[in-house]
Amino acid sequence: MIISLVPIKGIEKYDYLGQYDRRMKKLFILILISLFVLNVAGDNYLTRGHQPGELYVASIWFQYVDTTTEAIFFTDDYGKSLVMRYYHAQNSGNMVIGKIVTDLESGIIYNNPLTTLWRSVDMAYSWEQCQAPAPYGIFTAGNMPGQVYEVFTNEPAWRVELHRSNDYGNSFICVNDSISGRPEVCTDSNGIYLYYFDQSNSELTIKYSNDNGVTFPNLIVLDSTYAGKYSGYDFPLISRGTKAGEIFLVSLFDGYVFKVFHSINYGVSFNLRYTSTPWNITDEFYSFSAGNESGSFFYSKMIPLYNQGPNTLLCIYHSSDTAHTFTEYCHILDTGFPVSVHNDAFVEDKLNEIFIYPNPVGSTATIKIDAPHPGNHTFEIFSISGNAVIREEKYLAVGEKELKLHTDDLLPGVYICSIKSNGKVIGVQKF
């Protein structure tokens, strides 16, 4: 479930993982949990891919009163076209979608929904949970293959710690136990930033380490000219560029206008590159990420319940001139968004046989399958062009099961039935 870490004014002086007392921290955790339950769409669910033009986007797919389905989408043409890599239906028992970040190694991407860390090695098609716990941490990766950083509050010791993994998130070691702020790796192999916002005087502190976070000798303090005036909704946000010392800074200003700044000297100085139009905070949710080629920068705008329907409007904006000008690509995400049932990475090795009768179907269709394991299963019927026309979730125990679908609205023609479990297709049948 996509959430938003939204600091509430007056609760803390610094942003998440800054400095605040134990009572306020507990209140903050309760706020996080309540946001999780209420399914508030969040920000910064955007990360670069591994080749030019590649981008991953976590977004609400479609939403009804009693359920929300989210997905991870992928583009390799700067946002012009989208394909779905993974989706999660509310209460399905599958992996929840959180914040995503890519490893430097091609094809590997991480997902962090609150207290777990998941890893995909096939470009977000299938996922496995990492062994290491993730206690409300913030993760960053991408400057060395398999190297992941986590910043979190160690409650027993009551301190903020920086941990590093060198084995793709399976185990972590503490490298610094006297830090504060949010992490972002640098393009330098041993470089990492920590940054935090002081709401009381609108100052942003940026620390830089060139020894994997053991020490942070370089410190820069930016005033409200660059830091903006508000924390929350993941502002201010830093995203590394492609050259040593290159970073982008996104800050929020009066009138809910965000600005994008660019630095080529580790944040010592910044140049203003872009000023947005006023942001409708009621309906719009933004995410930001630098790209993986020189001058590339992305941001996305998500509008759930678009035009008062169950669908989502997802717009991707790409710049090739260090966030000075942008090209817009917009997509409607609805129940008809095509989901591939033929991609080998999305299909289990041995498909279970599906029986559909009568054939051709009438007002109802009976689907019979031998379920290989218990859990929630997604039954989908696609048109031959790939559009999903029927989708239903159902819990199945192990063994032979039957499900009836209402098919009286189907026009005569050829259709494909797909059954998914745990994010993978376990059966496909044309009828």
ZIKA-V332604 format. One record per residue. SS is DSSP state (hx for helix, st for strand, lp for the rest). Layout:
ss=SS
ss=SS
//
This chain:
ss=lp
ss=lp
ss=lp
ss=lp
ss=lp
ss=lp
ss=lp
ss=lp
ss=lp
ss=lp
ss=lp
ss=lp
ss=lp
ss=st
ss=lp
ss=lp
ss=lp
ss=lp
ss=lp
ss=lp
ss=lp
ss=hx
ss=hx
ss=hx
ss=hx
ss=hx
ss=hx
ss=hx
ss=hx
ss=hx
ss=hx
ss=hx
ss=hx
ss=hx
ss=hx
ss=hx
ss=hx
ss=hx
ss=lp
ss=lp
ss=lp
ss=lp
ss=lp
ss=lp
ss=lp
ss=st
ss=st
ss=st
ss=lp
ss=lp
ss=lp
ss=lp
ss=lp
ss=lp
ss=st
ss=st
ss=st
ss=st
ss=st
ss=st
ss=st
ss=st
ss=st
ss=lp
ss=lp
ss=lp
ss=lp
ss=st
ss=st
ss=st
ss=st
ss=st
ss=st
ss=st
ss=st
ss=lp
ss=lp
ss=lp
ss=lp
ss=lp
ss=lp
ss=lp
ss=st
ss=st
ss=st
ss=st
ss=st
ss=st
ss=st
ss=lp
ss=lp
ss=lp
ss=lp
ss=lp
ss=lp
ss=lp
ss=lp
ss=lp
ss=st
ss=st
ss=st
ss=st
ss=lp
ss=lp
ss=lp
ss=lp
ss=lp
ss=lp
ss=st
ss=st
ss=st
ss=st
ss=lp
ss=lp
ss=lp
ss=lp
ss=lp
ss=st
ss=st
ss=st
ss=lp
ss=lp
ss=lp
ss=lp
ss=lp
ss=lp
ss=lp
ss=st
ss=st
ss=lp
ss=lp
ss=lp
ss=lp
ss=lp
ss=lp
ss=lp
ss=lp
ss=st
ss=st
ss=st
ss=st
ss=lp
ss=lp
ss=lp
ss=lp
ss=lp
ss=lp
ss=st
ss=st
ss=st
ss=st
ss=st
ss=st
ss=st
ss=lp
ss=lp
ss=lp
ss=lp
ss=st
ss=st
ss=st
ss=st
ss=st
ss=st
ss=st
ss=lp
ss=lp
ss=lp
ss=lp
ss=lp
ss=lp
ss=lp
ss=st
ss=st
ss=st
ss=st
ss=lp
ss=lp
ss=lp
ss=lp
ss=lp
ss=st
ss=st
ss=st
ss=st
ss=lp
ss=lp
ss=lp
ss=lp
ss=lp
ss=lp
ss=st
ss=st
ss=st
ss=st
ss=st
ss=st
ss=st
ss=lp
ss=lp
ss=lp
ss=lp
ss=st
ss=st
ss=st
ss=st
ss=st
ss=st
ss=st
ss=lp
ss=lp
ss=lp
ss=lp
ss=lp
ss=lp
ss=lp
ss=lp
ss=st
ss=st
ss=st
ss=st
ss=st
ss=lp
ss=hx
ss=hx
ss=hx
ss=hx
ss=lp
ss=lp
ss=lp
ss=lp
ss=st
ss=lp
ss=lp
ss=st
ss=lp
ss=st
ss=st
ss=st
ss=st
ss=lp
ss=lp
ss=lp
ss=lp
ss=lp
ss=lp
ss=st
ss=st
ss=st
ss=st
ss=st
ss=st
ss=st
ss=lp
ss=lp
ss=lp
ss=st
ss=st
ss=st
ss=st
ss=st
ss=st
ss=st
ss=lp
ss=lp
ss=lp
ss=lp
ss=lp
ss=lp
ss=lp
ss=st
ss=st
ss=st
ss=st
ss=st
ss=lp
ss=lp
ss=lp
ss=lp
ss=lp
ss=lp
ss=lp
ss=lp
ss=lp
ss=st
ss=st
ss=st
ss=st
ss=st
ss=st
ss=lp
ss=lp
ss=lp
ss=lp
ss=lp
ss=lp
ss=st
ss=st
ss=st
ss=st
ss=st
ss=st
ss=st
ss=st
ss=lp
ss=hx
ss=hx
ss=hx
ss=lp
ss=lp
ss=st
ss=st
ss=st
ss=st
ss=st
ss=st
ss=st
ss=st
ss=st
ss=lp
ss=lp
ss=lp
ss=lp
ss=lp
ss=lp
ss=lp
ss=st
ss=st
ss=st
ss=st
ss=st
ss=st
ss=st
ss=lp
ss=lp
ss=lp
ss=lp
ss=lp
ss=lp
ss=lp
ss=lp
ss=lp
ss=lp
ss=hx
ss=hx
ss=hx
ss=st
ss=lp
ss=lp
ss=lp
ss=lp
ss=lp
ss=lp
ss=st
ss=st
ss=st
ss=st
ss=lp
ss=lp
ss=lp
ss=lp
ss=lp
ss=lp
ss=st
ss=st
ss=st
ss=st
ss=st
ss=st
ss=st
ss=st
ss=lp
ss=lp
ss=lp
ss=st
ss=st
ss=st
ss=st
ss=st
ss=st
ss=st
ss=st
ss=st
ss=lp
ss=lp
ss=lp
ss=lp
ss=st
ss=st
ss=st
ss=st
ss=st
ss=st
ss=st
ss=st
ss=st
ss=lp
ss=lp
ss=st
ss=st
ss=st
ss=st
ss=st
ss=st
ss=st
ss=st
ss=lp
ss=lp
ss=lp
ss=lp
ss=lp
ss=lp
ss=lp
ss=lp
ss=st
ss=st
ss=st
ss=st
ss=st
ss=st
ss=st
ss=lp
ss=lp
ss=st
ss=st
ss=st
ss=st
ss=st
ss=st
ss=st
ss=lp
//
